[in-house]
Amino acid sequence: MDRTVPSTASEEIELYIRTVYSLLRSTTDVQIKTLEEVHAGMNSSMHLDARASTLDTSAFLYALLRLPDCIFQVHFVVLGQSNLVFAQHGYTDLSNWRPVSARARRRRCYFNEKDTLACFIASRSDIDDIIPVLTAYQIEWNKLNYLLQRCPPELISPATLKSAETFSSLAMALEMSGEDLDRLWTVWGDDFIPNLQLIAKRVCSLRVRLLAGSLSEYWRATRSWWDTIEANCSDLLNRPVYFVSSNNHSLANLLSGFALQHKDELVSYLKEEESIELVEEWTDIEAHNAPSNMENFLYYVLKKYQQTTHGQPLIAGQLACEQKNGIQRILSEHSFDLEAQVIELCKLDIHTIDPRLNYKELSFLKHSDAMILNIDYPLGLSAYNILAKVAEHISGIQGIYVMGKSATLNGVRGDVIIPNVVQDEHSLNTYLFQNAFSATDVSPYLVYGTVLDNQKAVSVLGTFLQNPRVMDVIYREGYTDIEMEAGPYLSAIYEMSRPQRHPVNEIVNLYGAPFEIGILHYASDTPLSKGKNLGAGTLSYFGMDSTYATTVAILRKIFERERQRLSSG
């Protein structure tokens, strides 16, 4: 379970990592408070004001959005890789616990309705993510508790929300800006005052325990994930396969055409119940007064409509439409939360797919025996475990395409970054490869951002595990793209094309790989701008611009590769 610390990490971050993993070796609970000092000491770029007496709102919001809402009731967090691991340690009744999830982090979690949260982890990257998030959350909770203890009681009441003056008075009492307090109110909504009252009542004192930390347990969890996929679609073993790591909605929306077929119903819902801003946006799109893409807008509205009572029937309708078009969703059952989709190209209806895909005659697809295996992109090192397991069982991989979020040091949120060099903090390798994509593959479909190709990326250990000193070194070396999965994927790709395990701390040339490699990142974070991390806001509807631009590029690339494969056969 010991964590290998990259030589490129700062001394403060090395100390933090070693401290975390030495404590988690314990068979007893670990108090999060024992990590607070070393956490603050690493001066994380995500938590620059950890030592300040005032609230670091961006860090607090970042943590809140990556923890289930039940965290307010939680005192103990237990981490394990699978149902079997939990059962071996006495947690045999997780099926009776309530499934819970965070808004901005996909992780299978269960709450016992009392004080315990059980979280499934897929690799040590989950530990590098969860522990700093819990620590940041506790530090900022206790700051807010201290401030609320000294706040006039009448300000922590529903009446505070009734006037701008009282809201401003609450912000002053909590020593924060009105803008930051408004951000908290936006995230909490109706729970804003109850949450403040709860924080005022007690100090946060979380405990955590790692049930099993061996590499073999992560491998077993990955095998369990794969066994579910193979049981549902054994054809993957003997068919040509294009591997895609993206999300669970983009490919399905583009290939099924379901949202476009329900355009009238979605527009009716939009005009009756949605925000004025979105209605105005749709009006401008119809009148060609806005550059926004109509299809992207409808995909966004479909998701919001399905969350309403009237729109729920469209969930089953969408699944039926997807199945008709050869799109099979496979949920993980016994381990970490990672949905997979298997798509048979021959079953796609070329008359209903997104018009951006139907750029040439696609009738050849009905003769294709190829499939797409799309997985909901994993976190960090689990990308290596997953692709290594997939490669072990599928011999006919034709291409590997990765789409994911990243932080940009030279762009803005919504930009698309295309690297051809990746420094991996896990293996310490620098990977050189021929990226299948260039700016011309993406830019025709990107409205609001810029496409930056020929970039250099760093695959980091975790979002909290960088500080300004490390950022400065990264930028001075010409690395402008910071993310978590490309390096682990490239380590697995090395092993798919070489007769040995990936090396450590080497420059690795992956040119000449036996299949196409394509990596696209869309920027969701600008860490050199203070406060502009993912806790400062969300990409919302406009974030779909870069998401779908990259997805269109991936599918067009797959279609073209499949055309070439069939014609050469």
N, C-alpha and C positions, 0 to 999 in steps of 0.2 A: 504493500500500500504506500510505501515511501514515495514521495514526489520528487522526480528528477527536476532540478531547478536549472533553467537555461543560464549559460554564462553571460548572456546579454542582459539579464535582468539586473535591476539596481540592488544594492545591498539591502535596502529596506524591504523590497518586495521578496527577496530571497529569505529574509528573516521571517516575514509573514507566512510564506508558504511552508517553511520548515516547522514553524510553530503550529500551524493548523494541523499538519499531518502527524506530528508527534503527539498532539493532544488527542486526535481521533483514534490513535492506536489503543487508547484506554478502553477498558471494558465497562467503565462507568460513564455517567453523563458528563458532558463537557459544558461548563458554564460559558455562555457567549461573552460575559463580562471579562473573562480572562483574555479575550482576543481584542478588546476595545483599544487598548493602548498600542499594541503592535499594528492594528488596523489603521489607526490615526497616524502612526509613525511612518507608514509607507507613502503618505501624502498622495493618495490615489487621485488621478485626474477626474474620477467620477465623484470624489468626496473630498474636495479641497478644503472645505470648512468643517472637517470632522472635529477639530479641536476648538472651534469657536463656540462661544456661549449661546449664540443665536442659531436659529434653525437653518440648516442647509436644505432648502426646500427642494432643489433639484434632486439631491441624493435621496431624500425621504420619499419623494414621488417615484423615483426610479425603483426603489425597493418595494413600495406599496404596490406598484403595477406588476411586479414579478412575484408577488405572494398572494395566496388566496385571501378573500375578504375575511374569512374566519380567523386570520392571524391575530386579530384583536382578542380572541379568546384563548389562543394557544400559549402554552407554557413549555411544551416539550415537543421537539421535532426529531423524528426517527427516520433514518435513511437506509434503504435497501434496494437490491437489484431486481428482485422477483418475488412473486407470491411465496415461493419455496423458502427463500431467505427469511422473509417475515415470519412464516409459520415456524421455522426452526428456532426462532427467538421468542416464540410465545404469542405472536400476533396472528392467530388463526381465524379471526373473525373480521378481516378487513372488508369482506363482502357485505357486512352489516354496517360498515361505516359510510358516511356520506361522501360521495365523490365531489371534490372541489377543484377549482382551477383558478389560475391567475389570468389577468387580462392580457398581459404582455409576455408570458412565458409558458410554453407548452410543456407541462410536466404532470404525470399522473400522481394525484395526491388524494388522500382520504382523511376525513376528520371524524373523530369519535364523539363529536357533539359535546365534549367536556373540555379537554385541555391538550389533546395530543394530535399532532399532524404527522401522517406517514407519507413520505415522498419516495417515489421510485426514481432511481438514478441509472443512467446508461453508461457512464464512464466517469473517470475522475474529473473531467471537465464540469460535471454537474456539481461536484464538491467545490471546485474553484469558483463556481457561480453562486451556489446556495449560501455558503458560509459568509462571504463578504456582504451579500444582500441582507442576511439576518443581522449581521453586526451593524451595518449602516442603519438598518431599521431601528434597532434597539438604541443606538447612540442618539438618533434624532428623536425618537419617542421620548426618551428621558430628558432631553433638552426641552421639548414641548411641555412635558409634565412639570418641570421646574417653573417655566414661564406661566403656565396656566394656574399653578398654585398661588401665584402672586397677581393674578388677573381678577378684577372686580367680578364677582359671581354673576351680576346682572348682564354682563357682556357675553356670558356663555349660555345663551338662551335663544329660543326661536325668534324673540323680538329683535335680536341683533341683525337678522337678515331683512328686516322690514324697511331699513333706511340706509342710505349710503354713509350717513354720518356715524351711526353706531357701528357699522361694519368697519369703517376707517378707525374708529376708536379701539375696536378689538385688534386690528392690525398693529396699532401703536403699542397696545398693552403687550402684545406678543413679540414686539421688537422686529417686525417684518414689514415688508412693503405691502400695500393693498393688492398689488398684482400677484405677489406670491400667495397671499391668503386666498385670493380669488382662484388660483390654480388648485389649491386644496379643496375649495368648495366645488369646483368643477369635477374633480375626481370623486369626491364623496357624495355629492348630490344631497339627497334627503337625509343622509346619515351624517352630514357635516357637524351639526350641533351635538347629536348623540356621541359621535366619535370623540369630539373635543372633551365632552363630559367624562367619557370613559378614560381617556388619557390623563385627565386631571386627577382621577381617583387613585391611580396606582403607578408604581415604577415598573418598567418592563424588565424582566429577568428570565430570558430564554435559556433553555438547556437543549443540547443536541447529542445524538448518538448515532454513530455509523455501525450498522450491524455486521457488515462484512466488507472488507476492503481489498480482497485478493483480485488479481487480474482474471483468474479463472471464473470468478463470479460474474464479471462483466461479459466474459465470453459465453457463459451459460445463458445469461439474459438475452444476448444477441442471437444465440441459437434458437431460443424459445420464440423470439420475434420472427426469425426466418421460417421456422417450422410451421407457423400459422399461415404464412404466405404460400409456402409450398403445398400445404394441405388444401388450400383454396384454389391454387392455380399451378398444377404440376407441369403444364405446357411450357412454363418459363425455362425448364431445364433443357429442352431440345429445340427451342426456336431462337431466331435472331432477336436480340434484345438491345434496346437503347435505354441506358440508365440515366434518369433525371433526378436531381435533388432540387426541389423547389418548394411548393406548398401544396395544400390539399384542395385549392379552388381554381387556380389560374388555368391549368391545362384542361380541367373538366369544363370550365365555362367556355373556353375558346373552342373546344372540340365538340361539345354537345349542342351548342346553339340554343340551350333552354331559355336563357334570359331574353334572347332576341325574339324568340317565338312568343313570349309573354309581354312584349313591349307595352301594349295598350293597358294591361292590368297594372303594370309597374308604374306607368305614367299617371294613371288614375289615382293610385295610392299616393304617389309623390305629391300630387296637387291637393289632395284632401288632408293629408296628415303630416307631411314632412316640413322641414324648415323653409323659411322664405328664401334663404340663400341658395338652397339646392333647387328650388322651383325656378328662381331667376337664372341659375346656371343652365337648367334644362331648356328654358325659353331661349337663352342665347345660343345654345347648341343647335336647336331646331332652326333658328333664324340665321345660322352660320355666322353669328357674331362673336363666338368664342372658339378658340382653337381646340378645346377639349374633345376627346374622342367619345362618340355616342355609345359605342359598345362598352367601353370601360365604365361609363356612367351607369349603364343599365346593370352591369355586374355588381356595382356597389349598391344600387337601390335594391336589387334582388336579395342581397344578404340582409339588409335592414328590414325589408318587407317580411322575410321569413321569420324574423324575430317577433312579429306581431301575431295576434290571434287569427286575424283574417288571412295572413300569409303563410301560416303553418302548413296547410295542405300542399303548398308548392314544394315543401321539402321532399315528400314522398314522390311528387310528380317529377322533380329533378332527378331523383335516384332512378326512377323508371326510365326516364329519357337517357340517362347516362348508360344504363345497362343495355338499352336498345342500340346504343352507339358503341358498344364494346368496351365500356369503361366500368371496371369492377373495383369497388372500394374494399379494402381489407384492413380491418381494425386490429391492432395488437390486443392480446387478451391477457397474458400472464406476466408481462414485464413492462418496460417503459412505454410511454405513449408516443407512438410513431405510426401514423396511418400510411398505408401504401396503396397505390392505384396501379392496376394492370390494364393496359389499353391495347386492344387488338386493332391494328391499322386497317385491316380489311373490312371491319364492321362500321367504320366511320361513314357518316352521311355527308358527302362533300358539298351537298346543296344547302346544308344548314350550319356549317361551321362558320366561325368568324371570318368575315370577308377579307381580312388582312392575310389569312392563310391560303385562300383560294386564288393564288396569284398565277398559277399555271394550270394546265389540265391535270387534274389529280385522279383521273379514273384508274390510273395504274395501281392505286392503293388497294383496290378490290382484289388484286392478285397477290398482295403481300402476305407473307406468313410471319412478319415481324411484329414484335410487341414493344410497348414502352413500359418500363417499370419506373414509376414516379414515387418518390418517398417525400414525406413532409420533412423538410431539411432538419437534420439533427443538430445537436449542440457540441461543438468542439471535437474532442477526440473520439466520440461515438461515431463520427463520420468514418474514421478509419476502421473501427470494428465492423460497422455495417457493410461497407463496400468490400472489405476482405471476406466477409461471410457470403455476400452475394457472388463474388468472383469464384469462391470455392465450389459453388453449385451451378453457376451459369457459365458455360463455355463460349456461348455465341454472342458476347457483348460487341456491339458495333460502334458504340460511342458513349462517352460519359460527359454529361452536361450538368453544371452546377450553377444554380442561381441563389443568391443569398444577400442578406443585409451586410453593410459595412459602415465604418466610420471613414470619412475623407479628411485629409489634411490640406488639400488644395482645391476642393470643390465645395458645393453646397448640397443640402438635402434635396434628393430627387435626381441627382446626377447618376449616371451609370459608369462604372469603372471596369475596365477590361485589363487584367494583369497578364504578363507573360513571365514574370519572375515572382516567386513566393518564398519568403523566409519563414520557416516553420519553427516556432518556439518549442514545440513538443520534441521533434527529432533533431533540432538545431541545424537541419539541412536547408540549403538554398536551392530551390527547384527552378530549373529553366525548362520551359516547354513552349510548344507552338500552340497558342490559343486559337481555337477554330473560329473565333469571332473577331471582327474589327469594328470600328465605329460605323462603317457603312451598313453593317448588318442590323444595327439597333436604331440609329439616328432617324430613319424615316418614320418610326413609330413613337418617338419620344417628343412630347409637346413642350413640357415645361423645364426639362433639364438639359444637360450637356453630356455627351458621351466622350469619355476620356480613355483612349486605348494606349497600349504600350506602357502600362503602369507597373509599379512594383508593389506587392502586397506583403503584409506581415500577418501571419496567423498567430494570434496571441492566446495566452492561457485562459484569460477571463477578462470581462469588461472592467472590473475594478483593478486588475493587476497591471496597470501602467501608471506612471506618474509623469510630471512635466519633464524631468530629466530624461526619462526613457523616450518620451515623445520627441524631445529635441534631437536625440541621437537618431531615432527612426527617420525623422524628416531630413536631417542633414545627410543621411545616407541615400536619400532619394526615394524612400518608401512613403507612399501617400495613401495607401489603401489598408485599413486595419480591420481584420475580421477574424473568424475563429475556425472555419472548416476547410479552407482550400488546402492548407498544408497536410492535415490528416488524410484528405482524399488523395493527394498526390503521393503520399507514402504508400497507400494501398495500391495506387496505379503502378508505382515502381515494382511492387511485388507481383503484379499481374503481367509484367513484361520482362522480369528478370528472374533468374533461378535462385534468389536468395532474399532474405529479409532486408528491408530498407536500411541503409547505412545511418550513421549518426555523425552530425557535425561535418558534413561534406557539401561540396557543390555538385548537384545531381542533374545530369542532362537527360531529359525525357523526350527529346526530339526523336522521331522515328518510332514512337509507340505504335502498337499494332491496331489502334483504333483512335478515333478523333477525341480530343479533349477540349472542352469549352467551359470557361468559367466567366460568369458575369456577376458583378456586385452592384446593388443600388444603394446609394448613400442615404442613411437614415440618421446620421449623427455627425456633428462637426466638433470634435473634442477640443480644438484649439480656440473655440469661442466659448468662453466661460458660461456655464449654465445651459448650453445648447446640446445637452445629451438627451437621451430618449426619455428621461424623466421630465424634460421641459415641454413636451408636447408629443403629438403623434402625426404621422404623415396624412392620416384621414383619407378623404377621397382622392386628393391630388397625389398621394403616395402610390395610387394604383397606376398612375401614368408610367412610372419607371418599372413597376412590377410587370405590367402587361407588355410593355415594350420589349423587355428581356424575354418574356415567355413566348411572344410572337417570333422573336429571333431564333429561339431554341427549336420551336416546332417547324419553322421553315427550313432550318438546317437539317433536321431529322428527315423531313419529306424529301429534300434534295438528295441526301445521302442514300435514302431508300430507293429513290428513282435510279440513281447510279448503280446501286447494288443489283437491282432487278434487271437493268439493261445489260449489265456486264455478265449476268448469269445466263 
